[in-house]
Amino acid sequence: MIAYTEQAKSSVDLLKEFMSVDQAARGRKLIFSGVGSRDVYNISAPFMDNGELVIAGRVEDRDRESSEVMFFVERKGEWVPRNGAPVFALQDPFFSFIGGQLVFGGVEVYFDGDDPHYVTSWCTVFYRGNSINELEPFAKGPLTMKDIRLVELENGRIGVFTRPMMVEGARALIGYTEIGSLEELTEANISGARLLRHQFLPEEWGGANEAHLLPNGIIGVLGHIARMEDNNIRHYYPMVFAYHSVENRYSPIKLIATRSMFPDGPAKRPDLVDVIFSGGLVRHKDGTASLYTGVSDAEAHVIEIPDPFLEYET
């Protein structure tokens, strides 16, 4: 029986709850090569493309914000760029399958013409095709909106999670709407999503990173919750919740990992040390799941955890 929320909890309280139970899982770093001295982070979960497992990753110099998204395949324990795969001038890749077709996306960033380090705006862009090499652009989200994610529903409709910023006194909220086809993925429909008002405190924020349709029709959402301390120190935690789309009800947020569960490593900047990006979740039949993450905006890791969506299926 899913308990549905009516009041947001702070990420500090959620962290205390999570750490009150012994967390034995430990992550491991994924090795990426073939990109020179650049970092690979904020990866997707692996997915099948033409019979081969592929990971999409953000590739970036440590001292820059401009990045590329590349597709990688595993060779002898390392992930290397896939021969002939397209490269996109995007950040933070994601994917879903809608009607058997690959839908791929990322964040398109716009820089100041006089200062290549200064970001002026961004938007989420979408491509679709029968394979990576056939991807074609078809939709864009509103300016300054990240974390737009799609999920195919039982009735053939498409669930769309959104993340408007600076709305109703909050830094950012998650929204949800449904469309009948990919042709309806428009800025107007995305902007008109109903808001999940009780997931974050006004001074905190978060978003959906991936959506899983569960056997009972409930949507399991993998996302993140974040807060900022003095001196702009950021804290990002992977989280999950259940969403009942028909009744517009959602369970309380539950953390599923923290930075301390991963090996020590570098950070892009000092303010990003405690940042875990929820890239994707692969569920296994033995009741476990593999969480693929970006770590400190510098590395990519994976960690085996108890499947966080199992409790939403009963």
C-alpha positions in Angstrom: 0.0 0.0 0.0 1.6 3.3 -1.1 1.5 6.1 1.4 0.9 9.4 -0.4 2.5 12.7 0.7 0.8 15.9 1.7 3.8 17.7 3.1 7.4 18.2 1.8 10.4 17.1 3.9 13.7 18.9 3.7 16.6 17.1 2.1 18.4 17.4 5.5 15.6 15.3 7.2 15.5 12.9 4.3 19.3 12.4 4.6 19.0 11.7 8.3 16.3 9.1 7.7 18.4 7.5 5.0 21.6 7.4 7.1 19.7 6.0 10.1 19.7 2.6 8.3 23.1 0.9 7.6 24.0 1.5 4.0 26.3 -1.4 2.9 26.2 -0.7 -0.8 29.4 0.7 -2.3 29.7 2.2 -5.8 32.5 1.7 -8.3 33.9 4.0 -10.9 33.3 3.3 -14.6 36.4 3.7 -16.8 36.0 5.8 -20.0 38.8 6.2 -22.5 39.2 7.6 -26.0 38.3 11.2 -25.0 41.7 12.6 -24.2 41.9 14.4 -20.9 38.2 15.2 -20.8 35.9 14.0 -18.0 32.9 11.8 -18.7 30.1 12.2 -16.2 26.3 12.5 -15.9 25.8 9.3 -17.9 22.6 7.6 -18.9 21.9 4.0 -17.9 23.0 1.5 -20.5 20.4 0.7 -23.3 20.3 -1.6 -26.3 21.0 -0.2 -29.7 21.3 -2.5 -32.7 22.0 -5.4 -30.3 24.7 -3.7 -28.3 24.7 -2.0 -24.9 25.4 1.7 -25.1 25.9 4.4 -22.6 25.4 8.1 -23.4 27.7 10.4 -21.4 28.6 14.1 -20.9 32.1 14.7 -22.1 33.8 17.9 -20.9 37.0 19.6 -20.0 37.4 20.1 -16.2 37.6 23.9 -16.5 34.8 24.4 -19.0 31.0 24.2 -19.2 30.7 23.5 -22.9 30.4 19.8 -23.5 29.5 17.1 -25.9 27.3 14.0 -25.5 28.9 10.9 -26.9 27.8 7.3 -27.0 30.1 4.6 -25.5 30.4 0.8 -25.8 32.3 -1.5 -23.4 35.5 -3.0 -24.6 37.7 -5.1 -22.3 36.3 -3.4 -19.1 36.5 0.2 -20.5 33.9 2.3 -22.2 35.1 3.7 -25.5 33.4 6.0 -28.1 31.2 4.0 -30.4 32.6 4.1 -34.0 30.4 6.1 -36.3 28.0 7.3 -33.6 26.8 10.9 -33.7 28.1 13.5 -31.2 25.8 16.1 -29.9 26.6 19.6 -28.4 24.5 18.9 -25.3 24.7 18.2 -21.6 23.2 15.5 -19.4 21.8 12.9 -21.8 18.7 10.8 -21.3 16.6 8.3 -23.2 13.3 6.5 -23.3 11.5 4.2 -25.7 8.1 5.4 -27.0 6.2 3.1 -29.4 9.4 1.0 -29.9 11.3 4.1 -31.0 14.3 5.6 -29.3 13.7 9.1 -27.9 17.0 10.7 -26.9 17.5 14.1 -25.3 19.9 16.5 -23.5 20.3 20.1 -22.4 21.3 22.6 -25.1 23.3 25.5 -23.5 23.6 29.0 -24.8 26.7 31.0 -24.0 27.4 34.8 -24.0 29.0 35.8 -27.3 31.7 37.8 -25.5 32.3 35.3 -22.6 32.4 31.6 -23.6 32.3 30.7 -19.9 29.1 32.6 -19.1 25.8 30.7 -19.7 22.9 32.9 -20.7 20.2 30.2 -21.0 19.4 26.6 -21.8 16.6 24.3 -22.9 15.9 20.5 -23.3 16.0 19.2 -26.8 14.6 15.9 -28.1 15.6 13.5 -31.0 13.9 10.3 -32.1 14.8 7.5 -34.4 14.9 3.7 -34.8 18.6 3.7 -33.7 21.3 6.1 -32.5 22.5 6.7 -36.0 19.0 7.6 -37.2 18.2 10.3 -34.6 16.5 13.4 -35.8 15.4 16.5 -33.8 11.7 16.9 -33.2 11.0 18.9 -30.1 12.3 21.5 -27.6 11.2 22.4 -24.1 10.8 25.9 -22.7 13.8 28.0 -22.0 15.5 27.3 -18.6 13.7 24.0 -18.1 15.8 20.9 -17.6 14.6 17.4 -16.4 11.8 16.9 -18.9 11.3 13.1 -19.1 8.9 10.8 -21.0 7.3 7.5 -20.1 5.0 5.3 -22.3 1.8 4.4 -20.4 -0.4 1.3 -20.6 -3.0 3.0 -22.7 -0.5 4.2 -25.3 -0.4 7.8 -24.0 2.8 9.4 -23.0 3.5 10.7 -19.5 5.7 13.9 -19.4 7.5 15.1 -16.3 8.6 18.7 -16.3 10.5 21.1 -14.1 9.6 24.7 -14.2 11.8 27.1 -12.2 10.8 30.0 -9.9 7.2 29.0 -9.7 4.8 29.7 -6.9 7.6 30.9 -4.6 9.7 27.8 -5.2 13.1 27.5 -6.8 11.8 24.6 -8.9 8.9 22.1 -8.9 8.2 18.9 -10.8 5.2 18.9 -13.1 3.3 16.2 -14.9 1.1 16.1 -18.0 0.1 13.5 -20.6 0.1 13.7 -24.4 -1.3 11.4 -27.1 1.7 11.3 -29.3 5.3 12.7 -29.7 3.9 15.3 -32.1 2.1 16.8 -29.0 5.4 17.4 -27.1 5.2 21.1 -27.5 6.4 24.0 -25.3 2.8 24.9 -24.6 1.9 21.4 -23.4 5.0 21.1 -21.3 4.4 24.5 -19.7 0.8 23.6 -18.9 1.8 20.6 -16.8 0.1 20.3 -13.3 2.5 20.8 -10.4 3.5 18.4 -7.7 3.4 21.1 -5.0 4.4 19.0 -1.9 7.7 17.4 -2.9 10.2 20.2 -2.2 10.6 23.0 0.3 10.5 26.4 -1.4 14.2 26.9 -0.9 15.1 23.5 -2.3 14.6 22.0 -5.7 14.7 18.8 -7.7 13.6 17.0 -10.8 12.8 13.8 -12.5 15.7 12.0 -14.2 14.0 8.9 -15.4 10.4 7.4 -15.3 9.6 3.7 -15.1 6.1 2.3 -15.7 5.5 -0.4 -13.0 3.3 -3.5 -13.6 0.5 -2.0 -11.5 0.3 1.2 -13.7 2.0 3.4 -11.1 5.0 5.4 -12.3 8.2 5.0 -10.5 10.2 8.2 -10.7 14.0 8.3 -10.3 15.1 11.9 -9.6 17.2 14.2 -7.5 16.6 16.6 -4.6 19.0 19.5 -4.0 19.8 22.3 -1.7 22.4 25.0 -1.5 24.4 26.1 1.5 26.4 29.3 2.1 29.0 30.1 -0.6 26.8 28.3 -3.1 27.9 24.8 -1.9 25.5 22.3 -3.6 24.1 19.1 -2.3 22.4 16.7 -4.7 20.9 13.4 -3.6 19.4 10.6 -5.8 15.8 9.9 -4.8 12.7 8.1 -5.9 9.0 8.4 -5.5 5.8 6.8 -6.9 3.3 8.8 -9.0 -0.3 7.8 -9.5 -1.1 9.6 -12.7 -4.9 9.1 -12.7 -5.3 10.4 -9.1 -2.5 12.9 -9.3 -1.1 11.5 -6.0 2.6 10.9 -5.2 4.5 9.2 -2.4 7.1 11.0 -0.2 10.6 11.3 -1.6 13.0 8.6 -0.5 16.8 9.0 -0.9 18.6 6.0 -2.4 22.3 7.0 -2.3 24.8 9.6 -1.0 28.3 10.7 -2.0 29.8 8.7 0.8 28.7 5.5 -0.8 31.1 6.1 -3.8 34.9 6.0 -4.0 36.8 9.3 -3.3 37.7 11.2 -6.4 38.0 14.6 -8.0 35.3 17.3 -8.3 34.9 19.8 -11.1 34.8 22.6 -8.5 34.8 22.7 -4.7 31.1 23.6 -4.5 30.3 20.3 -6.5 31.9 17.7 -4.2 28.6 16.5 -2.8 26.7 16.2 -6.1 25.3 12.8 -7.3 23.5 13.0 -10.6 20.8 10.3 -11.0 21.6 9.1 -14.6 19.5 6.0 -14.8 18.3 2.9 -13.0 18.4 -0.7 -14.4 16.1 -3.1 -12.4 17.1 -6.8 -12.0 15.0 -9.8 -11.4 16.8 -10.6 -8.1 15.4 -7.6 -6.3 18.4 -5.4 -6.9 19.0 -2.4 -9.2 22.0 -0.7 -10.7 22.0 3.0 -10.3 24.2 4.9 -12.8 25.4 8.3 -11.7 27.5 11.3 -12.3 29.8 12.0 -9.3 31.0 15.5 -8.3 30.6 16.6 -12.0 33.8 14.8 -12.8 33.3 11.0 -12.9 30.8 8.3 -13.7 30.0 5.5 -11.3 27.5 2.6 -10.8 26.2 1.2 -7.6 24.1 -1.9 -6.8 21.2 -1.1 -4.4 18.0 -2.8 -3.4 15.4 -2.1 -6.1 13.7 1.1 -4.8 10.6 0.6 -6.9 9.6 -2.9 -5.5 7.7 -1.4 -2.6 5.5 0.6 -5.0 4.3 -2.5 -6.8 2.4 -4.0 -3.9 
